[in-house]
């Protein structure tokens, strides 16, 4: 359901004199807590290597190496196929990254982050492909037609959390209703977690292995 439908549900279940901006703010609090676990997966190829340069700014939507799922660099300027890429792995520490094709994170005194690749590329124009967890787009009172970017069967999570915040706010908090809707939120969230775990377990798993036995595990573009 879109933002307007979410607001309609909130108003129908728990009518209260609160403006839509604050209601959407409460929904975004819940959205930010869901984002690391139920967010989107995005693939960015907007960055290309510069010869002898090892540090690069993060692309849009990526702010920390902890979001990265896969990292690869093309073997040549014009890859022959979706498999013509070399995979890089997250370094175990900034003080000892020079063990394999790796990437890690640095930050300047202002907290601005960059990722570093080792070894530094010797060729310009190689495509850097980063597959990462993308945060869910937050809701806005200026775009009421927007739909939250997760399973629509669980959009009620935002409604329940919003009502919990409305009931627990103000000079006379309604603690009974606040607790009631937080329980509804927790129950629905548990159901969502269970669904995700069932979906993941149904996927074919790789056999138990040791990555060190296969330092050049293949990488392919796309999903």
QUIJO-V30706 format. One record per pair of residues at least 12 apart in sequence whose C-alpha atoms are under 10 Angstrom apart, sorted by sequence separation. I is the first residue (numbers start at 0). J is the second residue. D is the distance in Angstrom with one decimal. If there is no record, write none. Layout:
i=I j=J d=D
i=I j=J d=D
//
This chain:
i=10 j=22 d=9.9
i=46 j=58 d=7.4
i=71 j=83 d=9.8
i=72 j=84 d=5.4
i=73 j=85 d=6.1
i=74 j=86 d=9.9
i=87 j=99 d=8.0
i=88 j=100 d=6.5
i=89 j=101 d=5.5
i=90 j=102 d=5.7
i=91 j=103 d=8.2
i=92 j=104 d=9.2
i=93 j=105 d=8.0
i=102 j=114 d=6.6
i=103 j=115 d=5.3
i=104 j=116 d=8.9
i=135 j=147 d=7.7
i=136 j=148 d=7.0
i=163 j=175 d=9.7
i=164 j=176 d=10.0
i=165 j=177 d=7.8
i=166 j=178 d=8.8
i=6 j=19 d=7.3
i=9 j=22 d=8.5
i=45 j=58 d=7.3
i=71 j=84 d=6.1
i=72 j=85 d=5.4
i=73 j=86 d=8.8
i=87 j=100 d=5.0
i=88 j=101 d=4.6
i=89 j=102 d=5.1
i=90 j=103 d=5.6
i=102 j=115 d=5.3
i=103 j=116 d=6.7
i=135 j=148 d=6.2
i=136 j=149 d=10.0
i=163 j=176 d=7.1
i=164 j=177 d=7.0
i=166 j=179 d=9.8
i=44 j=58 d=8.8
i=45 j=59 d=9.4
i=70 j=84 d=9.6
i=71 j=85 d=5.3
i=72 j=86 d=6.7
i=86 j=100 d=7.5
i=87 j=101 d=4.8
i=88 j=102 d=6.2
i=89 j=103 d=5.9
i=90 j=104 d=8.9
i=101 j=115 d=8.3
i=102 j=116 d=4.4
i=103 j=117 d=8.5
i=134 j=148 d=9.5
i=135 j=149 d=7.9
i=162 j=176 d=8.3
i=163 j=177 d=4.4
i=166 j=180 d=8.9
i=43 j=58 d=7.3
i=70 j=85 d=8.6
i=71 j=86 d=4.3
i=72 j=87 d=7.7
i=85 j=100 d=8.6
i=86 j=101 d=8.5
i=87 j=102 d=6.6
i=88 j=103 d=8.7
i=89 j=104 d=9.2
i=101 j=116 d=5.8
i=102 j=117 d=6.2
i=162 j=177 d=7.1
i=163 j=178 d=7.1
i=3 j=19 d=9.5
i=6 j=22 d=7.6
i=43 j=59 d=8.6
i=70 j=86 d=5.9
i=71 j=87 d=5.4
i=100 j=116 d=7.5
i=101 j=117 d=5.3
i=102 j=118 d=8.9
i=161 j=177 d=9.7
i=163 j=179 d=7.9
i=164 j=180 d=9.2
i=5 j=22 d=9.7
i=6 j=23 d=8.0
i=43 j=60 d=9.3
i=69 j=86 d=7.6
i=70 j=87 d=5.4
i=71 j=88 d=8.6
i=100 j=117 d=5.7
i=101 j=118 d=7.5
i=160 j=177 d=8.9
i=162 j=179 d=9.7
i=163 j=180 d=5.4
i=164 j=181 d=9.0
i=5 j=23 d=9.1
i=43 j=61 d=9.4
i=69 j=87 d=7.7
i=70 j=88 d=6.9
i=99 j=117 d=7.5
i=100 j=118 d=6.4
i=101 j=119 d=10.0
i=159 j=177 d=9.3
i=162 j=180 d=6.7
i=163 j=181 d=5.9
i=41 j=60 d=8.6
i=69 j=88 d=7.9
i=70 j=89 d=8.5
i=96 j=115 d=9.8
i=97 j=116 d=9.7
i=98 j=117 d=8.8
i=99 j=118 d=8.1
i=100 j=119 d=9.5
i=161 j=180 d=8.9
i=162 j=181 d=8.5
i=163 j=182 d=9.4
i=3 j=23 d=10.0
i=6 j=26 d=9.7
i=41 j=61 d=9.4
i=68 j=88 d=9.7
i=69 j=89 d=9.2
i=96 j=116 d=9.1
i=97 j=117 d=6.6
i=98 j=118 d=9.5
i=159 j=179 d=9.2
i=160 j=180 d=7.0
i=161 j=181 d=9.5
i=163 j=183 d=9.6
i=2 j=23 d=8.1
i=5 j=26 d=9.2
i=67 j=88 d=10.0
i=68 j=89 d=9.7
i=96 j=117 d=7.3
i=97 j=118 d=7.4
i=159 j=180 d=5.4
i=160 j=181 d=6.5
i=163 j=184 d=8.8
i=67 j=89 d=8.9
i=93 j=115 d=9.6
i=96 j=118 d=9.3
i=158 j=180 d=9.1
i=159 j=181 d=6.8
i=160 j=182 d=9.7
i=162 j=184 d=9.9
i=159 j=182 d=8.9
i=160 j=183 d=8.7
i=161 j=184 d=9.8
i=2 j=26 d=9.7
i=48 j=72 d=8.5
i=65 j=89 d=9.2
i=156 j=180 d=9.7
i=159 j=183 d=6.6
i=160 j=184 d=6.3
i=42 j=67 d=9.8
i=47 j=72 d=8.6
i=48 j=73 d=9.6
i=64 j=89 d=8.2
i=90 j=115 d=9.9
i=156 j=181 d=9.5
i=159 j=184 d=5.5
i=160 j=185 d=9.3
i=40 j=66 d=9.5
i=41 j=67 d=9.7
i=42 j=68 d=9.6
i=46 j=72 d=9.9
i=47 j=73 d=9.3
i=90 j=116 d=9.4
i=158 j=184 d=8.6
i=159 j=185 d=9.3
i=40 j=67 d=9.5
i=41 j=68 d=9.6
i=42 j=69 d=9.0
i=43 j=70 d=9.9
i=44 j=71 d=9.8
i=89 j=116 d=9.4
i=90 j=117 d=9.2
i=156 j=183 d=8.2
i=157 j=184 d=8.2
i=40 j=68 d=8.6
i=42 j=70 d=9.6
i=44 j=72 d=9.4
i=48 j=76 d=9.5
i=72 j=100 d=10.0
i=88 j=116 d=9.5
i=155 j=183 d=9.4
i=156 j=184 d=5.6
i=159 j=187 d=9.2
i=47 j=76 d=9.1
i=71 j=100 d=9.5
i=87 j=116 d=8.3
i=88 j=117 d=9.9
i=155 j=184 d=8.1
i=156 j=185 d=8.5
i=71 j=101 d=9.5
i=87 j=117 d=8.8
i=156 j=186 d=9.4
i=35 j=66 d=8.4
i=70 j=101 d=8.9
i=71 j=102 d=9.8
i=153 j=184 d=9.9
i=156 j=187 d=6.7
i=70 j=102 d=8.2
i=155 j=187 d=8.1
i=156 j=188 d=7.1
i=154 j=187 d=9.7
i=155 j=188 d=9.8
i=153 j=187 d=7.3
i=152 j=187 d=9.9
i=153 j=188 d=8.0
i=156 j=191 d=9.7
i=153 j=190 d=9.0
i=64 j=102 d=8.6
i=65 j=103 d=9.8
i=153 j=191 d=7.1
i=64 j=103 d=7.1
i=65 j=104 d=9.5
i=152 j=191 d=9.0
i=63 j=103 d=9.8
i=64 j=104 d=6.5
i=63 j=104 d=7.7
i=64 j=105 d=9.8
i=84 j=125 d=9.6
i=150 j=191 d=9.0
i=63 j=105 d=9.8
i=84 j=126 d=8.8
i=85 j=127 d=9.7
i=86 j=128 d=9.4
i=87 j=129 d=10.0
i=84 j=127 d=9.1
i=85 j=128 d=9.9
i=72 j=116 d=9.9
i=84 j=128 d=8.8
i=70 j=116 d=10.0
i=76 j=122 d=8.5
i=57 j=104 d=10.0
i=75 j=122 d=8.5
i=76 j=123 d=7.9
i=77 j=124 d=8.8
i=78 j=125 d=8.8
i=54 j=102 d=9.4
i=64 j=112 d=9.3
i=72 j=120 d=9.6
i=74 j=122 d=9.8
i=75 j=123 d=9.5
i=76 j=124 d=5.5
i=77 j=125 d=7.8
i=78 j=126 d=8.7
i=53 j=102 d=9.4
i=54 j=103 d=9.4
i=55 j=104 d=9.7
i=62 j=111 d=9.3
i=63 j=112 d=7.4
i=64 j=113 d=8.9
i=75 j=124 d=8.2
i=76 j=125 d=4.8
i=77 j=126 d=8.5
i=54 j=104 d=8.8
i=55 j=105 d=9.9
i=62 j=112 d=7.3
i=63 j=113 d=8.3
i=64 j=114 d=7.3
i=75 j=125 d=6.0
i=76 j=126 d=7.0
i=54 j=105 d=8.5
i=62 j=113 d=8.6
i=63 j=114 d=8.4
i=73 j=124 d=9.2
i=74 j=125 d=7.1
i=75 j=126 d=8.2
i=62 j=114 d=9.7
i=73 j=125 d=5.5
i=74 j=126 d=8.5
i=72 j=125 d=6.5
i=73 j=126 d=5.3
i=57 j=111 d=9.8
i=72 j=126 d=5.6
i=73 j=127 d=6.6
i=56 j=111 d=8.8
i=57 j=112 d=7.5
i=58 j=113 d=9.7
i=71 j=126 d=8.4
i=72 j=127 d=4.5
i=73 j=128 d=7.9
i=56 j=112 d=7.1
i=57 j=113 d=5.9
i=71 j=127 d=6.0
i=72 j=128 d=6.0
i=55 j=112 d=9.0
i=56 j=113 d=4.7
i=57 j=114 d=6.8
i=70 j=127 d=7.5
i=71 j=128 d=5.2
i=72 j=129 d=8.7
i=54 j=112 d=9.8
i=55 j=113 d=5.5
i=56 j=114 d=6.5
i=70 j=128 d=5.9
i=71 j=129 d=6.6
i=54 j=113 d=6.3
i=55 j=114 d=5.6
i=56 j=115 d=9.0
i=69 j=128 d=8.1
i=70 j=129 d=4.7
i=71 j=130 d=8.8
i=53 j=113 d=9.9
i=54 j=114 d=5.6
i=55 j=115 d=6.5
i=69 j=129 d=5.9
i=70 j=130 d=6.4
i=53 j=114 d=8.3
i=54 j=115 d=4.3
i=55 j=116 d=8.5
i=68 j=129 d=7.7
i=69 j=130 d=5.0
i=70 j=131 d=8.6
i=53 j=115 d=5.4
i=54 j=116 d=6.6
i=67 j=129 d=6.9
i=68 j=130 d=5.5
i=69 j=131 d=6.8
i=52 j=115 d=8.9
i=53 j=116 d=5.3
i=54 j=117 d=9.3
i=66 j=129 d=9.9
i=67 j=130 d=6.0
i=68 j=131 d=4.9
i=69 j=132 d=10.0
i=52 j=116 d=8.8
i=53 j=117 d=6.8
i=66 j=130 d=8.7
i=67 j=131 d=4.2
i=68 j=132 d=7.0
i=52 j=117 d=9.9
i=53 j=118 d=7.5
i=54 j=119 d=8.4
i=66 j=131 d=5.3
i=67 j=132 d=6.4
i=52 j=118 d=9.6
i=53 j=119 d=4.7
i=65 j=131 d=8.7
i=66 j=132 d=5.1
i=67 j=133 d=9.2
i=51 j=118 d=9.0
i=52 j=119 d=6.0
i=53 j=120 d=6.9
i=64 j=131 d=8.7
i=65 j=132 d=8.8
i=66 j=133 d=7.4
i=48 j=116 d=9.8
i=51 j=119 d=5.4
i=52 j=120 d=6.7
i=53 j=121 d=9.7
i=61 j=129 d=9.3
i=63 j=131 d=9.8
i=66 j=134 d=9.1
i=50 j=119 d=7.5
i=51 j=120 d=5.5
i=52 j=121 d=8.2
i=61 j=130 d=9.7
i=49 j=119 d=8.9
i=50 j=120 d=5.4
i=51 j=121 d=5.4
i=52 j=122 d=9.6
i=61 j=131 d=7.3
i=48 j=119 d=9.0
i=49 j=120 d=7.0
i=50 j=121 d=4.6
i=51 j=122 d=7.6
i=52 j=123 d=9.1
i=58 j=129 d=8.9
i=60 j=131 d=8.8
i=61 j=132 d=7.9
i=62 j=133 d=9.4
i=48 j=120 d=6.7
i=49 j=121 d=7.7
i=50 j=122 d=4.7
i=51 j=123 d=8.4
i=57 j=129 d=9.7
i=60 j=132 d=8.6
i=61 j=133 d=6.8
i=62 j=134 d=9.8
i=48 j=121 d=8.6
i=49 j=122 d=6.6
i=50 j=123 d=4.7
i=60 j=133 d=5.9
i=61 j=134 d=8.4
i=48 j=122 d=7.0
i=49 j=123 d=4.3
i=50 j=124 d=8.2
i=59 j=133 d=9.4
i=60 j=134 d=7.0
i=47 j=122 d=9.9
i=48 j=123 d=5.0
i=49 j=124 d=6.5
i=50 j=125 d=9.3
i=60 j=135 d=9.6
i=47 j=123 d=7.2
i=48 j=124 d=5.2
i=49 j=125 d=8.0
i=60 j=136 d=9.7
i=47 j=124 d=5.1
i=48 j=125 d=5.2
i=46 j=124 d=8.8
i=47 j=125 d=5.2
i=48 j=126 d=6.6
i=46 j=125 d=8.5
i=47 j=126 d=4.5
i=48 j=127 d=6.9
i=46 j=126 d=6.3
i=47 j=127 d=5.5
i=45 j=126 d=7.6
i=46 j=127 d=5.6
i=47 j=128 d=8.8
i=44 j=126 d=6.3
i=45 j=127 d=7.4
i=46 j=128 d=7.7
i=43 j=126 d=9.8
i=44 j=127 d=5.7
i=45 j=128 d=7.9
i=46 j=129 d=9.1
i=43 j=127 d=8.0
i=44 j=128 d=4.7
i=45 j=129 d=9.2
i=43 j=128 d=5.7
i=44 j=129 d=6.6
i=42 j=128 d=6.9
i=43 j=129 d=5.3
i=44 j=130 d=8.9
i=42 j=129 d=5.6
i=43 j=130 d=6.4
i=41 j=129 d=8.2
i=42 j=130 d=4.3
i=43 j=131 d=8.2
i=41 j=130 d=5.7
i=42 j=131 d=6.4
i=40 j=130 d=7.0
i=41 j=131 d=5.5
i=42 j=132 d=8.9
i=130 j=220 d=9.3
i=40 j=131 d=5.6
i=41 j=132 d=6.3
i=42 j=133 d=9.1
i=128 j=219 d=9.9
i=129 j=220 d=9.8
i=130 j=221 d=9.0
i=39 j=131 d=8.4
i=40 j=132 d=4.7
i=41 j=133 d=6.0
i=128 j=220 d=8.0
i=130 j=222 d=9.7
i=39 j=132 d=5.8
i=40 j=133 d=5.6
i=41 j=134 d=9.6
i=128 j=221 d=9.9
i=38 j=132 d=6.5
i=39 j=133 d=5.1
i=40 j=134 d=8.7
i=37 j=132 d=9.1
i=38 j=133 d=6.0
i=39 j=134 d=6.7
i=40 j=135 d=9.9
i=36 j=132 d=8.8
i=37 j=133 d=9.6
i=38 j=134 d=5.5
i=39 j=135 d=6.7
i=35 j=132 d=7.4
i=37 j=134 d=8.8
i=38 j=135 d=5.3
i=39 j=136 d=9.5
i=34 j=132 d=8.8
i=35 j=133 d=8.2
i=36 j=134 d=9.3
i=37 j=135 d=8.2
i=38 j=136 d=9.0
i=34 j=133 d=8.1
i=35 j=134 d=6.7
i=36 j=135 d=10.0
i=34 j=134 d=5.3
i=35 j=135 d=8.4
i=33 j=134 d=9.1
i=34 j=135 d=5.4
i=33 j=135 d=8.2
i=34 j=136 d=8.8
i=31 j=134 d=7.8
i=32 j=135 d=9.9
i=34 j=137 d=9.7
i=30 j=134 d=9.2
i=31 j=135 d=7.4
i=30 j=135 d=7.1
i=31 j=136 d=9.0
i=30 j=136 d=8.5
i=31 j=137 d=7.8
i=30 j=137 d=7.0
i=27 j=135 d=9.6
i=29 j=137 d=10.0
i=30 j=138 d=8.6
i=27 j=136 d=9.1
i=28 j=137 d=9.1
i=39 j=148 d=7.5
i=27 j=137 d=5.9
i=38 j=148 d=7.5
i=39 j=149 d=7.9
i=26 j=137 d=8.7
i=27 j=138 d=6.4
i=37 j=148 d=9.0
i=38 j=149 d=6.9
i=26 j=138 d=7.7
i=27 j=139 d=8.9
i=37 j=149 d=6.7
i=38 j=150 d=10.0
i=24 j=137 d=9.1
i=37 j=150 d=8.6
i=23 j=137 d=9.1
i=24 j=138 d=8.0
i=34 j=148 d=9.5
i=100 j=214 d=8.9
i=23 j=138 d=6.6
i=24 j=139 d=8.4
i=34 j=149 d=9.0
i=99 j=214 d=8.0
i=100 j=215 d=9.1
i=23 j=139 d=6.9
i=24 j=140 d=9.1
i=33 j=149 d=9.2
i=99 j=215 d=9.7
i=23 j=140 d=6.8
i=30 j=147 d=8.5
i=20 j=138 d=9.9
i=22 j=140 d=9.3
i=30 j=148 d=9.6
i=20 j=139 d=7.9
i=21 j=140 d=9.3
i=30 j=149 d=9.6
i=19 j=139 d=9.7
i=20 j=140 d=5.9
i=27 j=147 d=10.0
i=19 j=140 d=6.9
i=20 j=141 d=9.3
i=33 j=156 d=9.6
i=30 j=154 d=9.9
i=33 j=157 d=9.9
i=30 j=156 d=8.9
i=88 j=214 d=9.3
i=29 j=156 d=7.8
i=30 j=157 d=7.2
i=87 j=214 d=9.3
i=88 j=215 d=10.0
i=29 j=157 d=6.2
i=86 j=214 d=8.9
i=87 j=215 d=8.6
i=28 j=157 d=8.9
i=29 j=158 d=9.5
i=86 j=215 d=6.8
i=87 j=216 d=9.4
i=26 j=156 d=8.6
i=27 j=157 d=7.9
i=29 j=159 d=9.5
i=30 j=160 d=9.6
i=85 j=215 d=7.2
i=86 j=216 d=6.9
i=26 j=157 d=5.1
i=29 j=160 d=6.5
i=85 j=216 d=8.3
i=86 j=217 d=6.8
i=87 j=218 d=9.5
i=25 j=157 d=8.1
i=26 j=158 d=7.1
i=28 j=160 d=8.6
i=29 j=161 d=8.1
i=85 j=217 d=7.1
i=86 j=218 d=5.9
i=25 j=158 d=9.2
i=26 j=159 d=8.9
i=27 j=160 d=9.6
i=28 j=161 d=8.8
i=84 j=217 d=7.8
i=85 j=218 d=6.6
i=86 j=219 d=9.1
i=23 j=157 d=9.0
i=26 j=160 d=6.7
i=27 j=161 d=9.0
i=83 j=217 d=8.9
i=84 j=218 d=6.2
i=85 j=219 d=9.1
i=22 j=157 d=9.7
i=23 j=158 d=9.7
i=25 j=160 d=7.2
i=26 j=161 d=5.5
i=82 j=217 d=7.2
i=83 j=218 d=7.9
i=84 j=219 d=7.1
i=2 j=138 d=7.1
i=22 j=158 d=9.2
i=25 j=161 d=5.2
i=26 j=162 d=9.2
i=28 j=164 d=9.9
i=82 j=218 d=6.0
i=83 j=219 d=7.6
i=84 j=220 d=8.2
i=1 j=138 d=9.4
i=2 j=139 d=8.0
i=3 j=140 d=8.9
i=6 j=143 d=9.1
i=24 j=161 d=8.5
i=25 j=162 d=8.6
i=81 j=218 d=8.2
i=82 j=219 d=4.6
i=83 j=220 d=8.8
i=2 j=140 d=8.0
i=5 j=143 d=9.3
i=22 j=160 d=9.8
i=23 j=161 d=7.8
i=25 j=163 d=9.1
i=26 j=164 d=9.2
i=81 j=219 d=5.3
i=82 j=220 d=6.7
i=2 j=141 d=9.8
i=3 j=142 d=8.8
i=4 j=143 d=8.4
i=22 j=161 d=6.2
i=25 j=164 d=6.7
i=80 j=219 d=8.7
i=81 j=220 d=5.0
i=2 j=142 d=7.6
i=3 j=143 d=5.0
i=4 j=144 d=8.7
i=21 j=161 d=9.1
i=22 j=162 d=8.4
i=25 j=165 d=8.4
i=80 j=220 d=8.7
i=81 j=221 d=7.9
i=1 j=142 d=9.2
i=2 j=143 d=4.7
i=3 j=144 d=6.6
i=4 j=145 d=10.0
i=5 j=146 d=9.3
i=1 j=143 d=6.5
i=2 j=144 d=6.0
i=3 j=145 d=8.4
i=4 j=146 d=9.3
i=5 j=147 d=9.9
i=22 j=164 d=8.6
i=1 j=144 d=5.3
i=2 j=145 d=5.9
i=3 j=146 d=9.1
i=21 j=164 d=9.8
i=22 j=165 d=7.8
i=0 j=144 d=8.7
i=1 j=145 d=5.2
i=2 j=146 d=6.2
i=21 j=165 d=9.1
i=0 j=145 d=8.4
i=1 j=146 d=4.1
i=2 j=147 d=7.7
i=13 j=158 d=9.9
i=73 j=218 d=9.9
i=0 j=146 d=5.8
i=1 j=147 d=6.9
i=9 j=155 d=9.5
i=12 j=158 d=9.1
i=13 j=159 d=9.9
i=71 j=217 d=9.7
i=72 j=218 d=9.5
i=0 j=147 d=7.6
i=8 j=155 d=8.7
i=12 j=159 d=9.5
i=15 j=162 d=9.5
i=71 j=218 d=7.2
i=73 j=220 d=10.0
i=9 j=157 d=9.2
i=10 j=158 d=9.6
i=13 j=161 d=9.8
i=14 j=162 d=9.3
i=17 j=165 d=8.0
i=70 j=218 d=8.8
i=71 j=219 d=8.9
i=5 j=154 d=7.9
i=9 j=158 d=5.8
i=13 j=162 d=6.7
i=16 j=165 d=9.6
i=69 j=218 d=8.5
i=71 j=220 d=9.1
i=0 j=150 d=10.0
i=1 j=151 d=9.4
i=5 j=155 d=7.7
i=8 j=158 d=6.9
i=9 j=159 d=8.0
i=12 j=162 d=8.3
i=13 j=163 d=9.7
i=15 j=165 d=7.9
i=0 j=151 d=6.5
i=5 j=156 d=9.9
i=6 j=157 d=9.7
i=7 j=158 d=9.5
i=8 j=159 d=9.6
i=9 j=160 d=9.8
i=14 j=165 d=9.7
i=15 j=166 d=8.9
i=0 j=152 d=8.9
i=2 j=154 d=9.9
i=5 j=157 d=7.6
i=6 j=158 d=7.7
i=9 j=161 d=7.4
i=10 j=162 d=9.1
i=13 j=165 d=8.5
i=0 j=153 d=9.7
i=1 j=154 d=9.1
i=5 j=158 d=6.2
i=9 j=162 d=6.6
i=13 j=166 d=8.5
i=0 j=154 d=6.9
i=4 j=158 d=9.8
i=5 j=159 d=10.0
i=8 j=162 d=9.9
i=37 j=191 d=9.1
i=0 j=155 d=9.0
i=2 j=157 d=10.0
i=6 j=161 d=9.3
i=29 j=184 d=9.8
i=33 j=188 d=9.1
i=37 j=192 d=9.0
i=5 j=161 d=9.6
i=9 j=165 d=9.7
i=36 j=192 d=8.9
i=37 j=195 d=8.6
i=36 j=195 d=9.5
i=13 j=176 d=9.3
i=44 j=220 d=9.8
i=42 j=220 d=8.7
i=42 j=221 d=7.5
i=41 j=221 d=9.6
i=42 j=222 d=9.1
i=41 j=222 d=9.8
i=40 j=222 d=9.7
//
